[in-house]
Amino acid sequence: MPKPRKSLIAVESTLYYYCVARCVRRAFLCGQDLQTGKNYEHRRGWLESRLLELPNVFAIDVASYAIMSNHYHAVLHINTLRAKSWSDLKVVERWHMLFRDGSSPYLVVRRISSFPKWNMIAVLYRSLFL
């Protein structure tokens, strides 16, 4: 049964986490698939650039990573000092960085407007991004 993230990550215990993501059903993440002859090597660059972009959005640092043909490994460091220094607006701005297609601002404003203490942030966010 899945567990909520707050029970999986305990920054008081450790700030470093080892993460693995695998493909299923003989799917290839990158490299040459000998069964089909298809080459997925172009995905390695996509994944690497996305992985290295994470510190620009989240309060994490990428300590190390390895991208294999059907999975990848990453050692992530949670930067608690950086996270604690962010204002509510800074958190919203960083969340918005994940969705550059323009579809997220309305969802963000609607969601943060539903919290009375964040209503002013919603107004400010509207003026900055919409």
Backbone atoms as SQL, in Angstrom:
CREATE TABLE atoms (id INTEGER PRIMARY KEY, chain TEXT, resi INTEGER, resn TEXT, atom TEXT, x REAL, y REAL, z REAL);
INSERT INTO atoms VALUES
  (1, 'A', 1, 'MET', 'N', 0.838, -1.179, 0.000),
  (2, 'A', 1, 'MET', 'CA', 0.000, 0.000, 0.000),
  (3, 'A', 1, 'MET', 'C', 0.888, 1.249, 0.000),
  (4, 'A', 2, 'PRO', 'N', 0.578, 2.220, -0.855),
  (5, 'A', 2, 'PRO', 'CA', 1.395, 3.430, -0.928),
  (6, 'A', 2, 'PRO', 'C', 1.369, 4.208, 0.390),
  (7, 'A', 3, 'LYS', 'N', 2.482, 4.884, 0.643),
  (8, 'A', 3, 'LYS', 'CA', 2.594, 5.710, 1.842),
  (9, 'A', 3, 'LYS', 'C', 2.753, 7.166, 1.422),
  (10, 'A', 4, 'PRO', 'N', 2.234, 8.086, 2.218),
  (11, 'A', 4, 'PRO', 'CA', 2.424, 9.503, 1.885),
  (12, 'A', 4, 'PRO', 'C', 3.896, 9.892, 2.007),
  (13, 'A', 5, 'ARG', 'N', 4.323, 10.869, 1.190),
  (14, 'A', 5, 'ARG', 'CA', 5.725, 11.292, 1.189),
  (15, 'A', 5, 'ARG', 'C', 6.202, 11.731, 2.566),
  (16, 'A', 6, 'LYS', 'N', 5.312, 12.360, 3.338),
  (17, 'A', 6, 'LYS', 'CA', 5.746, 12.850, 4.650),
  (18, 'A', 6, 'LYS', 'C', 6.160, 11.706, 5.579),
  (19, 'A', 7, 'SER', 'N', 5.696, 10.487, 5.299),
  (20, 'A', 7, 'SER', 'CA', 6.129, 9.353, 6.115),
  (21, 'A', 7, 'SER', 'C', 7.337, 8.640, 5.501),
  (22, 'A', 8, 'LEU', 'N', 7.671, 8.945, 4.246),
  (23, 'A', 8, 'LEU', 'CA', 8.815, 8.317, 3.585),
  (24, 'A', 8, 'LEU', 'C', 10.096, 9.121, 3.754),
  (25, 'A', 9, 'ILE', 'N', 9.952, 10.427, 3.817),
  (26, 'A', 9, 'ILE', 'CA', 11.119, 11.302, 3.894),
  (27, 'A', 9, 'ILE', 'C', 11.161, 11.940, 5.269),
  (28, 'A', 10, 'ALA', 'N', 12.270, 11.727, 5.964),
  (29, 'A', 10, 'ALA', 'CA', 12.467, 12.289, 7.299),
  (30, 'A', 10, 'ALA', 'C', 13.769, 13.075, 7.291),
  (31, 'A', 11, 'VAL', 'N', 13.673, 14.382, 7.097),
  (32, 'A', 11, 'VAL', 'CA', 14.882, 15.197, 7.009),
  (33, 'A', 11, 'VAL', 'C', 15.657, 15.233, 8.327),
  (34, 'A', 12, 'GLU', 'N', 15.004, 14.908, 9.420),
  (35, 'A', 12, 'GLU', 'CA', 15.734, 14.861, 10.690),
  (36, 'A', 12, 'GLU', 'C', 16.645, 13.637, 10.759),
  (37, 'A', 13, 'SER', 'N', 16.381, 12.617, 9.943),
  (38, 'A', 13, 'SER', 'CA', 17.215, 11.412, 9.921),
  (39, 'A', 13, 'SER', 'C', 18.360, 11.528, 8.917),
  (40, 'A', 14, 'THR', 'N', 18.033, 11.929, 7.702),
  (41, 'A', 14, 'THR', 'CA', 19.051, 12.078, 6.655),
  (42, 'A', 14, 'THR', 'C', 18.571, 13.071, 5.612),
  (43, 'A', 15, 'LEU', 'N', 19.509, 13.761, 5.008),
  (44, 'A', 15, 'LEU', 'CA', 19.181, 14.717, 3.950),
  (45, 'A', 15, 'LEU', 'C', 19.485, 14.157, 2.562),
  (46, 'A', 16, 'TYR', 'N', 20.045, 12.951, 2.513),
  (47, 'A', 16, 'TYR', 'CA', 20.390, 12.327, 1.236),
  (48, 'A', 16, 'TYR', 'C', 19.460, 11.148, 0.960),
  (49, 'A', 17, 'TYR', 'N', 18.988, 11.063, -0.293),
  (50, 'A', 17, 'TYR', 'CA', 18.090, 9.974, -0.676),
  (51, 'A', 17, 'TYR', 'C', 18.545, 9.381, -2.000),
  (52, 'A', 18, 'TYR', 'N', 18.526, 8.065, -2.040),
  (53, 'A', 18, 'TYR', 'CA', 18.891, 7.311, -3.233),
  (54, 'A', 18, 'TYR', 'C', 17.598, 6.917, -3.939),
  (55, 'A', 19, 'CYS', 'N', 17.444, 7.346, -5.180),
  (56, 'A', 19, 'CYS', 'CA', 16.208, 7.102, -5.932),
  (57, 'A', 19, 'CYS', 'C', 16.524, 6.301, -7.195),
  (58, 'A', 20, 'VAL', 'N', 15.623, 5.397, -7.536),
  (59, 'A', 20, 'VAL', 'CA', 15.756, 4.580, -8.731),
  (60, 'A', 20, 'VAL', 'C', 14.421, 4.588, -9.465),
  (61, 'A', 21, 'ALA', 'N', 14.465, 4.712, -10.768),
  (62, 'A', 21, 'ALA', 'CA', 13.258, 4.599, -11.595),
  (63, 'A', 21, 'ALA', 'C', 13.579, 3.629, -12.730),
  (64, 'A', 22, 'ARG', 'N', 12.704, 2.646, -12.926),
  (65, 'A', 22, 'ARG', 'CA', 12.925, 1.613, -13.931),
  (66, 'A', 22, 'ARG', 'C', 11.800, 1.584, -14.957),
  (67, 'A', 23, 'CYS', 'N', 12.133, 1.147, -16.158),
  (68, 'A', 23, 'CYS', 'CA', 11.131, 0.895, -17.187),
  (69, 'A', 23, 'CYS', 'C', 10.586, -0.521, -16.984),
  (70, 'A', 24, 'VAL', 'N', 9.408, -0.763, -17.497),
  (71, 'A', 24, 'VAL', 'CA', 8.796, -2.087, -17.367),
  (72, 'A', 24, 'VAL', 'C', 8.578, -2.699, -18.755),
  (73, 'A', 25, 'ARG', 'N', 8.312, -3.989, -18.787),
  (74, 'A', 25, 'ARG', 'CA', 7.970, -4.727, -20.012),
  (75, 'A', 25, 'ARG', 'C', 9.024, -4.590, -21.103),
  (76, 'A', 26, 'ARG', 'N', 10.278, -4.710, -20.718),
  (77, 'A', 26, 'ARG', 'CA', 11.403, -4.651, -21.650),
  (78, 'A', 26, 'ARG', 'C', 11.490, -3.341, -22.413),
  (79, 'A', 27, 'ALA', 'N', 10.885, -2.299, -21.900),
  (80, 'A', 27, 'ALA', 'CA', 10.952, -0.997, -22.557),
  (81, 'A', 27, 'ALA', 'C', 12.347, -0.406, -22.365),
  (82, 'A', 28, 'PHE', 'N', 12.778, 0.395, -23.317),
  (83, 'A', 28, 'PHE', 'CA', 14.091, 1.018, -23.240),
  (84, 'A', 28, 'PHE', 'C', 13.947, 2.489, -22.909),
  (85, 'A', 29, 'LEU', 'N', 14.727, 2.929, -21.967),
  (86, 'A', 29, 'LEU', 'CA', 14.789, 4.347, -21.621),
  (87, 'A', 29, 'LEU', 'C', 15.710, 5.047, -22.602),
  (88, 'A', 30, 'CYS', 'N', 16.873, 4.470, -22.823),
  (89, 'A', 30, 'CYS', 'CA', 17.816, 5.005, -23.802),
  (90, 'A', 30, 'CYS', 'C', 18.751, 3.876, -24.242),
  (91, 'A', 31, 'GLY', 'N', 19.442, 4.112, -25.328),
  (92, 'A', 31, 'GLY', 'CA', 20.319, 3.080, -25.863),
  (93, 'A', 31, 'GLY', 'C', 19.686, 2.366, -27.045),
  (94, 'A', 32, 'GLN', 'N', 20.355, 1.331, -27.497),
  (95, 'A', 32, 'GLN', 'CA', 19.911, 0.558, -28.665),
  (96, 'A', 32, 'GLN', 'C', 19.131, -0.667, -28.211),
  (97, 'A', 33, 'ASP', 'N', 17.890, -0.795, -28.683),
  (98, 'A', 33, 'ASP', 'CA', 17.076, -1.973, -28.401),
  (99, 'A', 33, 'ASP', 'C', 17.413, -3.032, -29.446),
  (100, 'A', 34, 'LEU', 'N', 18.048, -4.098, -29.016),
  (101, 'A', 34, 'LEU', 'CA', 18.479, -5.137, -29.957),
  (102, 'A', 34, 'LEU', 'C', 17.320, -5.933, -30.533),
  (103, 'A', 35, 'GLN', 'N', 16.195, -6.006, -29.815),
  (104, 'A', 35, 'GLN', 'CA', 15.027, -6.750, -30.296),
  (105, 'A', 35, 'GLN', 'C', 14.355, -6.044, -31.474),
  (106, 'A', 36, 'THR', 'N', 14.171, -4.736, -31.350),
  (107, 'A', 36, 'THR', 'CA', 13.446, -3.983, -32.380),
  (108, 'A', 36, 'THR', 'C', 14.365, -3.209, -33.315),
  (109, 'A', 37, 'GLY', 'N', 15.613, -3.000, -32.883),
  (110, 'A', 37, 'GLY', 'CA', 16.541, -2.221, -33.692),
  (111, 'A', 37, 'GLY', 'C', 16.395, -0.719, -33.515),
  (112, 'A', 38, 'LYS', 'N', 15.483, -0.297, -32.674),
  (113, 'A', 38, 'LYS', 'CA', 15.279, 1.139, -32.462),
  (114, 'A', 38, 'LYS', 'C', 16.343, 1.698, -31.526),
  (115, 'A', 39, 'ASN', 'N', 16.700, 2.952, -31.789),
  (116, 'A', 39, 'ASN', 'CA', 17.695, 3.624, -30.962),
  (117, 'A', 39, 'ASN', 'C', 17.016, 4.735, -30.156),
  (118, 'A', 40, 'TYR', 'N', 17.148, 4.650, -28.852),
  (119, 'A', 40, 'TYR', 'CA', 16.530, 5.625, -27.955),
  (120, 'A', 40, 'TYR', 'C', 17.577, 6.482, -27.247),
  (121, 'A', 41, 'GLU', 'N', 18.739, 6.567, -27.809),
  (122, 'A', 41, 'GLU', 'CA', 19.845, 7.281, -27.155),
  (123, 'A', 41, 'GLU', 'C', 19.545, 8.768, -26.963),
  (124, 'A', 42, 'HIS', 'N', 18.716, 9.344, -27.829),
  (125, 'A', 42, 'HIS', 'CA', 18.382, 10.761, -27.706),
  (126, 'A', 42, 'HIS', 'C', 17.690, 11.075, -26.381),
  (127, 'A', 43, 'ARG', 'N', 17.066, 10.085, -25.765),
  (128, 'A', 43, 'ARG', 'CA', 16.374, 10.309, -24.496),
  (129, 'A', 43, 'ARG', 'C', 17.340, 10.562, -23.337),
  (130, 'A', 44, 'ARG', 'N', 18.571, 10.077, -23.458),
  (131, 'A', 44, 'ARG', 'CA', 19.551, 10.248, -22.384),
  (132, 'A', 44, 'ARG', 'C', 19.775, 11.746, -22.106),
  (133, 'A', 45, 'GLY', 'N', 19.921, 12.520, -23.154),
  (134, 'A', 45, 'GLY', 'CA', 20.102, 13.968, -23.008),
  (135, 'A', 45, 'GLY', 'C', 18.880, 14.637, -22.401),
  (136, 'A', 46, 'TRP', 'N', 17.698, 14.193, -22.824),
  (137, 'A', 46, 'TRP', 'CA', 16.463, 14.746, -22.260),
  (138, 'A', 46, 'TRP', 'C', 16.409, 14.505, -20.759),
  (139, 'A', 47, 'LEU', 'N', 16.658, 13.259, -20.378),
  (140, 'A', 47, 'LEU', 'CA', 16.576, 12.898, -18.974),
  (141, 'A', 47, 'LEU', 'C', 17.639, 13.620, -18.152),
  (142, 'A', 48, 'GLU', 'N', 18.844, 13.696, -18.688),
  (143, 'A', 48, 'GLU', 'CA', 19.919, 14.371, -17.971),
  (144, 'A', 48, 'GLU', 'C', 19.605, 15.851, -17.760),
  (145, 'A', 49, 'SER', 'N', 19.124, 16.530, -18.797),
  (146, 'A', 49, 'SER', 'CA', 18.812, 17.951, -18.649),
  (147, 'A', 49, 'SER', 'C', 17.657, 18.168, -17.680),
  (148, 'A', 50, 'ARG', 'N', 16.665, 17.286, -17.701),
  (149, 'A', 50, 'ARG', 'CA', 15.532, 17.399, -16.774),
  (150, 'A', 50, 'ARG', 'C', 15.978, 17.151, -15.332),
  (151, 'A', 51, 'LEU', 'N', 16.825, 16.166, -15.153),
  (152, 'A', 51, 'LEU', 'CA', 17.330, 15.840, -13.827),
  (153, 'A', 51, 'LEU', 'C', 18.173, 16.986, -13.272),
  (154, 'A', 52, 'LEU', 'N', 19.005, 17.582, -14.100),
  (155, 'A', 52, 'LEU', 'CA', 19.857, 18.681, -13.650),
  (156, 'A', 52, 'LEU', 'C', 19.089, 19.991, -13.493),
  (157, 'A', 53, 'GLU', 'N', 17.863, 20.037, -13.977),
  (158, 'A', 53, 'GLU', 'CA', 17.012, 21.215, -13.811),
  (159, 'A', 53, 'GLU', 'C', 16.303, 21.209, -12.452),
  (160, 'A', 54, 'LEU', 'N', 16.221, 20.061, -11.804),
  (161, 'A', 54, 'LEU', 'CA', 15.507, 19.937, -10.529),
  (162, 'A', 54, 'LEU', 'C', 15.963, 20.932, -9.459),
  (163, 'A', 55, 'PRO', 'N', 17.272, 21.159, -9.277),
  (164, 'A', 55, 'PRO', 'CA', 17.682, 22.130, -8.259),
  (165, 'A', 55, 'PRO', 'C', 17.207, 23.555, -8.527),
  (166, 'A', 56, 'ASN', 'N', 16.883, 23.877, -9.780),
  (167, 'A', 56, 'ASN', 'CA', 16.360, 25.208, -10.097),
  (168, 'A', 56, 'ASN', 'C', 14.918, 25.380, -9.654),
  (169, 'A', 57, 'VAL', 'N', 14.225, 24.268, -9.446),
  (170, 'A', 57, 'VAL', 'CA', 12.809, 24.312, -9.084),
  (171, 'A', 57, 'VAL', 'C', 12.588, 23.925, -7.624),
  (172, 'A', 58, 'PHE', 'N', 13.231, 22.871, -7.185),
  (173, 'A', 58, 'PHE', 'CA', 13.020, 22.343, -5.841),
  (174, 'A', 58, 'PHE', 'C', 14.205, 22.665, -4.943),
  (175, 'A', 59, 'ALA', 'N', 14.033, 22.467, -3.661),
  (176, 'A', 59, 'ALA', 'CA', 15.107, 22.678, -2.696),
  (177, 'A', 59, 'ALA', 'C', 15.914, 21.387, -2.565),
  (178, 'A', 60, 'ILE', 'N', 16.414, 20.914, -3.692),
  (179, 'A', 60, 'ILE', 'CA', 17.243, 19.709, -3.695),
  (180, 'A', 60, 'ILE', 'C', 18.490, 19.973, -4.526),
  (181, 'A', 61, 'ASP', 'N', 19.502, 19.179, -4.274),
  (182, 'A', 61, 'ASP', 'CA', 20.715, 19.189, -5.078),
  (183, 'A', 61, 'ASP', 'C', 20.915, 17.769, -5.600),
  (184, 'A', 62, 'VAL', 'N', 21.391, 17.652, -6.822),
  (185, 'A', 62, 'VAL', 'CA', 21.685, 16.340, -7.386),
  (186, 'A', 62, 'VAL', 'C', 23.132, 16.023, -7.041),
  (187, 'A', 63, 'ALA', 'N', 23.321, 15.082, -6.110),
  (188, 'A', 63, 'ALA', 'CA', 24.670, 14.712, -5.678),
  (189, 'A', 63, 'ALA', 'C', 25.351, 13.846, -6.730),
  (190, 'A', 64, 'SER', 'N', 24.624, 12.892, -7.299),
  (191, 'A', 64, 'SER', 'CA', 25.150, 12.063, -8.380),
  (192, 'A', 64, 'SER', 'C', 23.993, 11.387, -9.101),
  (193, 'A', 65, 'TYR', 'N', 24.283, 10.896, -10.309),
  (194, 'A', 65, 'TYR', 'CA', 23.262, 10.174, -11.066),
  (195, 'A', 65, 'TYR', 'C', 23.928, 9.277, -12.099),
  (196, 'A', 66, 'ALA', 'N', 23.194, 8.276, -12.521),
  (197, 'A', 66, 'ALA', 'CA', 23.645, 7.378, -13.597),
  (198, 'A', 66, 'ALA', 'C', 22.422, 6.996, -14.412),
  (199, 'A', 67, 'ILE', 'N', 22.517, 7.166, -15.723),
  (200, 'A', 67, 'ILE', 'CA', 21.403, 6.836, -16.615),
  (201, 'A', 67, 'ILE', 'C', 21.791, 5.584, -17.398),
  (202, 'A', 68, 'MET', 'N', 21.025, 4.528, -17.204),
  (203, 'A', 68, 'MET', 'CA', 21.285, 3.246, -17.844),
  (204, 'A', 68, 'MET', 'C', 20.262, 3.036, -18.969),
  (205, 'A', 69, 'SER', 'N', 20.316, 1.894, -19.631),
  (206, 'A', 69, 'SER', 'CA', 19.434, 1.654, -20.779),
  (207, 'A', 69, 'SER', 'C', 17.967, 1.522, -20.394),
  (208, 'A', 70, 'ASN', 'N', 17.658, 0.969, -19.215),
  (209, 'A', 70, 'ASN', 'CA', 16.254, 0.801, -18.844),
  (210, 'A', 70, 'ASN', 'C', 15.921, 1.352, -17.452),
  (211, 'A', 71, 'HIS', 'N', 16.846, 2.102, -16.836),
  (212, 'A', 71, 'HIS', 'CA', 16.590, 2.689, -15.528),
  (213, 'A', 71, 'HIS', 'C', 17.615, 3.783, -15.252),
  (214, 'A', 72, 'TYR', 'N', 17.351, 4.534, -14.198),
  (215, 'A', 72, 'TYR', 'CA', 18.347, 5.517, -13.773),
  (216, 'A', 72, 'TYR', 'C', 18.409, 5.565, -12.255),
  (217, 'A', 73, 'HIS', 'N', 19.546, 6.017, -11.765),
  (218, 'A', 73, 'HIS', 'CA', 19.804, 6.167, -10.340),
  (219, 'A', 73, 'HIS', 'C', 20.101, 7.638, -10.080),
  (220, 'A', 74, 'ALA', 'N', 19.650, 8.138, -8.944),
  (221, 'A', 74, 'ALA', 'CA', 19.974, 9.506, -8.547),
  (222, 'A', 74, 'ALA', 'C', 20.140, 9.564, -7.037),
  (223, 'A', 75, 'VAL', 'N', 21.162, 10.272, -6.605),
  (224, 'A', 75, 'VAL', 'CA', 21.341, 10.567, -5.184),
  (225, 'A', 75, 'VAL', 'C', 21.011, 12.046, -5.029),
  (226, 'A', 76, 'LEU', 'N', 19.961, 12.312, -4.258),
  (227, 'A', 76, 'LEU', 'CA', 19.465, 13.679, -4.085),
  (228, 'A', 76, 'LEU', 'C', 19.706, 14.154, -2.663),
  (229, 'A', 77, 'HIS', 'N', 20.059, 15.412, -2.539),
  (230, 'A', 77, 'HIS', 'CA', 20.267, 16.040, -1.241),
  (231, 'A', 77, 'HIS', 'C', 19.171, 17.073, -1.031),
  (232, 'A', 78, 'ILE', 'N', 18.468, 16.985, 0.076),
  (233, 'A', 78, 'ILE', 'CA', 17.417, 17.957, 0.394),
  (234, 'A', 78, 'ILE', 'C', 18.068, 19.154, 1.069),
  (235, 'A', 79, 'ASN', 'N', 17.935, 20.306, 0.467),
  (236, 'A', 79, 'ASN', 'CA', 18.538, 21.528, 0.985),
  (237, 'A', 79, 'ASN', 'C', 17.510, 22.242, 1.863),
  (238, 'A', 80, 'THR', 'N', 17.496, 21.909, 3.133),
  (239, 'A', 80, 'THR', 'CA', 16.488, 22.457, 4.050),
  (240, 'A', 80, 'THR', 'C', 16.677, 23.951, 4.281),
  (241, 'A', 81, 'LEU', 'N', 17.917, 24.431, 4.278),
  (242, 'A', 81, 'LEU', 'CA', 18.151, 25.866, 4.475),
  (243, 'A', 81, 'LEU', 'C', 17.528, 26.675, 3.342),
  (244, 'A', 82, 'ARG', 'N', 17.697, 26.203, 2.118),
  (245, 'A', 82, 'ARG', 'CA', 17.111, 26.893, 0.971),
  (246, 'A', 82, 'ARG', 'C', 15.582, 26.855, 1.051),
  (247, 'A', 83, 'ALA', 'N', 15.029, 25.706, 1.399),
  (248, 'A', 83, 'ALA', 'CA', 13.572, 25.560, 1.471),
  (249, 'A', 83, 'ALA', 'C', 12.971, 26.476, 2.529),
  (250, 'A', 84, 'LYS', 'N', 13.610, 26.580, 3.672),
  (251, 'A', 84, 'LYS', 'CA', 13.087, 27.417, 4.757),
  (252, 'A', 84, 'LYS', 'C', 13.198, 28.902, 4.448),
  (253, 'A', 85, 'SER', 'N', 14.080, 29.262, 3.534),
  (254, 'A', 85, 'SER', 'CA', 14.249, 30.681, 3.197),
  (255, 'A', 85, 'SER', 'C', 13.204, 31.187, 2.205),
  (256, 'A', 86, 'TRP', 'N', 12.444, 30.278, 1.575),
  (257, 'A', 86, 'TRP', 'CA', 11.474, 30.682, 0.559),
  (258, 'A', 86, 'TRP', 'C', 10.186, 31.181, 1.181),
  (259, 'A', 87, 'SER', 'N', 9.655, 32.240, 0.618),
  (260, 'A', 87, 'SER', 'CA', 8.325, 32.736, 1.000),
  (261, 'A', 87, 'SER', 'C', 7.269, 31.878, 0.301),
  (262, 'A', 88, 'ASP', 'N', 6.012, 32.074, 0.679),
  (263, 'A', 88, 'ASP', 'CA', 4.921, 31.343, 0.021),
  (264, 'A', 88, 'ASP', 'C', 4.886, 31.657, -1.479),
  (265, 'A', 89, 'LEU', 'N', 5.121, 32.919, -1.821),
  (266, 'A', 89, 'LEU', 'CA', 5.105, 33.308, -3.229),
  (267, 'A', 89, 'LEU', 'C', 6.247, 32.629, -3.986),
  (268, 'A', 90, 'LYS', 'N', 7.410, 32.533, -3.364),
  (269, 'A', 90, 'LYS', 'CA', 8.550, 31.878, -4.005),
  (270, 'A', 90, 'LYS', 'C', 8.240, 30.407, -4.280),
  (271, 'A', 91, 'VAL', 'N', 7.547, 29.751, -3.364),
  (272, 'A', 91, 'VAL', 'CA', 7.155, 28.351, -3.562),
  (273, 'A', 91, 'VAL', 'C', 6.217, 28.239, -4.761),
  (274, 'A', 92, 'VAL', 'N', 5.250, 29.144, -4.854),
  (275, 'A', 92, 'VAL', 'CA', 4.305, 29.132, -5.975),
  (276, 'A', 92, 'VAL', 'C', 5.032, 29.400, -7.290),
  (277, 'A', 93, 'GLU', 'N', 5.964, 30.364, -7.291),
  (278, 'A', 93, 'GLU', 'CA', 6.729, 30.652, -8.500),
  (279, 'A', 93, 'GLU', 'C', 7.517, 29.428, -8.964),
  (280, 'A', 94, 'ARG', 'N', 8.138, 28.731, -8.033),
  (281, 'A', 94, 'ARG', 'CA', 8.933, 27.562, -8.384),
  (282, 'A', 94, 'ARG', 'C', 8.044, 26.428, -8.880),
  (283, 'A', 95, 'TRP', 'N', 6.892, 26.261, -8.282),
  (284, 'A', 95, 'TRP', 'CA', 5.954, 25.237, -8.749),
  (285, 'A', 95, 'TRP', 'C', 5.531, 25.542, -10.181),
  (286, 'A', 96, 'HIS', 'N', 5.318, 26.829, -10.449),
  (287, 'A', 96, 'HIS', 'CA', 4.903, 27.254, -11.788),
  (288, 'A', 96, 'HIS', 'C', 5.982, 26.957, -12.838),
  (289, 'A', 97, 'MET', 'N', 7.239, 26.918, -12.423),
  (290, 'A', 97, 'MET', 'CA', 8.330, 26.635, -13.363),
  (291, 'A', 97, 'MET', 'C', 8.206, 25.246, -13.982),
  (292, 'A', 98, 'LEU', 'N', 7.518, 24.346, -13.331),
  (293, 'A', 98, 'LEU', 'CA', 7.340, 22.994, -13.861),
  (294, 'A', 98, 'LEU', 'C', 6.416, 22.966, -15.066),
  (295, 'A', 99, 'PHE', 'N', 5.510, 23.928, -15.157),
  (296, 'A', 99, 'PHE', 'CA', 4.489, 23.926, -16.195),
  (297, 'A', 99, 'PHE', 'C', 4.633, 25.172, -17.048),
  (298, 'A', 100, 'ARG', 'N', 5.429, 25.072, -18.085),
  (299, 'A', 100, 'ARG', 'CA', 5.723, 26.234, -18.918),
  (300, 'A', 100, 'ARG', 'C', 4.757, 26.394, -20.084),
  (301, 'A', 101, 'ASP', 'N', 3.802, 25.480, -20.211),
  (302, 'A', 101, 'ASP', 'CA', 2.899, 25.536, -21.356),
  (303, 'A', 101, 'ASP', 'C', 1.775, 26.547, -21.172),
  (304, 'A', 102, 'GLY', 'N', 1.719, 27.198, -20.023),
  (305, 'A', 102, 'GLY', 'CA', 0.701, 28.201, -19.795),
  (306, 'A', 102, 'GLY', 'C', -0.579, 27.663, -19.200),
  (307, 'A', 103, 'SER', 'N', -0.698, 26.353, -19.014),
  (308, 'A', 103, 'SER', 'CA', -1.942, 25.795, -18.499),
  (309, 'A', 103, 'SER', 'C', -2.048, 25.880, -16.982),
  (310, 'A', 104, 'SER', 'N', -0.931, 26.014, -16.297),
  (311, 'A', 104, 'SER', 'CA', -0.971, 25.939, -14.841),
  (312, 'A', 104, 'SER', 'C', -1.389, 27.199, -14.108),
  (313, 'A', 105, 'PRO', 'N', -1.170, 28.431, -14.615),
  (314, 'A', 105, 'PRO', 'CA', -1.498, 29.585, -13.780),
  (315, 'A', 105, 'PRO', 'C', -2.927, 29.596, -13.263),
  (316, 'A', 106, 'TYR', 'N', -3.886, 29.209, -14.082),
  (317, 'A', 106, 'TYR', 'CA', -5.275, 29.216, -13.641),
  (318, 'A', 106, 'TYR', 'C', -5.502, 28.196, -12.532),
  (319, 'A', 107, 'LEU', 'N', -4.852, 27.029, -12.663),
  (320, 'A', 107, 'LEU', 'CA', -4.966, 26.025, -11.613),
  (321, 'A', 107, 'LEU', 'C', -4.327, 26.515, -10.323),
  (322, 'A', 108, 'VAL', 'N', -3.185, 27.174, -10.448),
  (323, 'A', 108, 'VAL', 'CA', -2.493, 27.696, -9.267),
  (324, 'A', 108, 'VAL', 'C', -3.349, 28.725, -8.566),
  (325, 'A', 109, 'VAL', 'N', -3.858, 29.697, -9.311),
  (326, 'A', 109, 'VAL', 'CA', -4.652, 30.768, -8.708),
  (327, 'A', 109, 'VAL', 'C', -5.912, 30.205, -8.073),
  (328, 'A', 110, 'ARG', 'N', -6.575, 29.279, -8.756),
  (329, 'A', 110, 'ARG', 'CA', -7.794, 28.701, -8.196),
  (330, 'A', 110, 'ARG', 'C', -7.495, 27.949, -6.903),
  (331, 'A', 111, 'ARG', 'N', -6.393, 27.213, -6.902),
  (332, 'A', 111, 'ARG', 'CA', -6.041, 26.424, -5.720),
  (333, 'A', 111, 'ARG', 'C', -5.632, 27.316, -4.548),
  (334, 'A', 112, 'ILE', 'N', -4.749, 28.285, -4.769),
  (335, 'A', 112, 'ILE', 'CA', -4.302, 29.101, -3.645),
  (336, 'A', 112, 'ILE', 'C', -5.366, 30.100, -3.223),
  (337, 'A', 113, 'SER', 'N', -6.302, 30.429, -4.096),
  (338, 'A', 113, 'SER', 'CA', -7.394, 31.314, -3.704),
  (339, 'A', 113, 'SER', 'C', -8.342, 30.636, -2.727),
  (340, 'A', 114, 'SER', 'N', -8.343, 29.316, -2.709),
  (341, 'A', 114, 'SER', 'CA', -9.245, 28.596, -1.819),
  (342, 'A', 114, 'SER', 'C', -8.757, 28.636, -0.365),
  (343, 'A', 115, 'PHE', 'N', -7.520, 29.094, -0.148),
  (344, 'A', 115, 'PHE', 'CA', -6.999, 29.249, 1.209),
  (345, 'A', 115, 'PHE', 'C', -7.031, 30.730, 1.573),
  (346, 'A', 116, 'PRO', 'N', -7.814, 31.116, 2.581),
  (347, 'A', 116, 'PRO', 'CA', -7.953, 32.541, 2.913),
  (348, 'A', 116, 'PRO', 'C', -6.622, 33.254, 3.158),
  (349, 'A', 117, 'LYS', 'N', -5.693, 32.619, 3.850),
  (350, 'A', 117, 'LYS', 'CA', -4.436, 33.306, 4.156),
  (351, 'A', 117, 'LYS', 'C', -3.574, 33.495, 2.917),
  (352, 'A', 118, 'TRP', 'N', -3.835, 32.741, 1.842),
  (353, 'A', 118, 'TRP', 'CA', -3.063, 32.861, 0.620),
  (354, 'A', 118, 'TRP', 'C', -3.761, 33.707, -0.431),
  (355, 'A', 119, 'ASN', 'N', -4.896, 34.286, -0.109),
  (356, 'A', 119, 'ASN', 'CA', -5.650, 35.052, -1.092),
  (357, 'A', 119, 'ASN', 'C', -4.824, 36.203, -1.655),
  (358, 'A', 120, 'MET', 'N', -4.062, 36.883, -0.804),
  (359, 'A', 120, 'MET', 'CA', -3.231, 37.986, -1.278),
  (360, 'A', 120, 'MET', 'C', -2.146, 37.476, -2.223),
  (361, 'A', 121, 'ILE', 'N', -1.622, 36.299, -1.953),
  (362, 'A', 121, 'ILE', 'CA', -0.628, 35.715, -2.848),
  (363, 'A', 121, 'ILE', 'C', -1.250, 35.414, -4.202),
  (364, 'A', 122, 'ALA', 'N', -2.493, 34.948, -4.191),
  (365, 'A', 122, 'ALA', 'CA', -3.188, 34.669, -5.452),
  (366, 'A', 122, 'ALA', 'C', -3.335, 35.945, -6.268),
  (367, 'A', 123, 'VAL', 'N', -3.672, 37.046, -5.613),
  (368, 'A', 123, 'VAL', 'CA', -3.814, 38.327, -6.307),
  (369, 'A', 123, 'VAL', 'C', -2.471, 38.758, -6.888),
  (370, 'A', 124, 'LEU', 'N', -1.421, 38.648, -6.093),
  (371, 'A', 124, 'LEU', 'CA', -0.086, 39.009, -6.561),
  (372, 'A', 124, 'LEU', 'C', 0.350, 38.104, -7.709),
  (373, 'A', 125, 'TYR', 'N', 0.090, 36.827, -7.585),
  (374, 'A', 125, 'TYR', 'CA', 0.461, 35.865, -8.624),
  (375, 'A', 125, 'TYR', 'C', -0.257, 36.195, -9.928),
  (376, 'A', 126, 'ARG', 'N', -1.551, 36.519, -9.826),
  (377, 'A', 126, 'ARG', 'CA', -2.313, 36.896, -11.020),
  (378, 'A', 126, 'ARG', 'C', -1.664, 38.088, -11.719),
  (379, 'A', 127, 'SER', 'N', -1.264, 39.079, -10.935),
  (380, 'A', 127, 'SER', 'CA', -0.684, 40.283, -11.532),
  (381, 'A', 127, 'SER', 'C', 0.685, 40.014, -12.161),
  (382, 'A', 128, 'LEU', 'N', 1.425, 39.048, -11.630),
  (383, 'A', 128, 'LEU', 'CA', 2.753, 38.750, -12.151),
  (384, 'A', 128, 'LEU', 'C', 2.731, 37.838, -13.368),
  (385, 'A', 129, 'PHE', 'N', 1.869, 36.816, -13.362),
  (386, 'A', 129, 'PHE', 'CA', 1.960, 35.763, -14.362),
  (387, 'A', 129, 'PHE', 'C', 0.803, 35.681, -15.346),
  (388, 'A', 130, 'LEU', 'N', -0.296, 36.316, -15.081),
  (389, 'A', 130, 'LEU', 'CA', -1.445, 36.174, -15.986),
  (390, 'A', 130, 'LEU', 'C', -1.670, 37.423, -16.802);
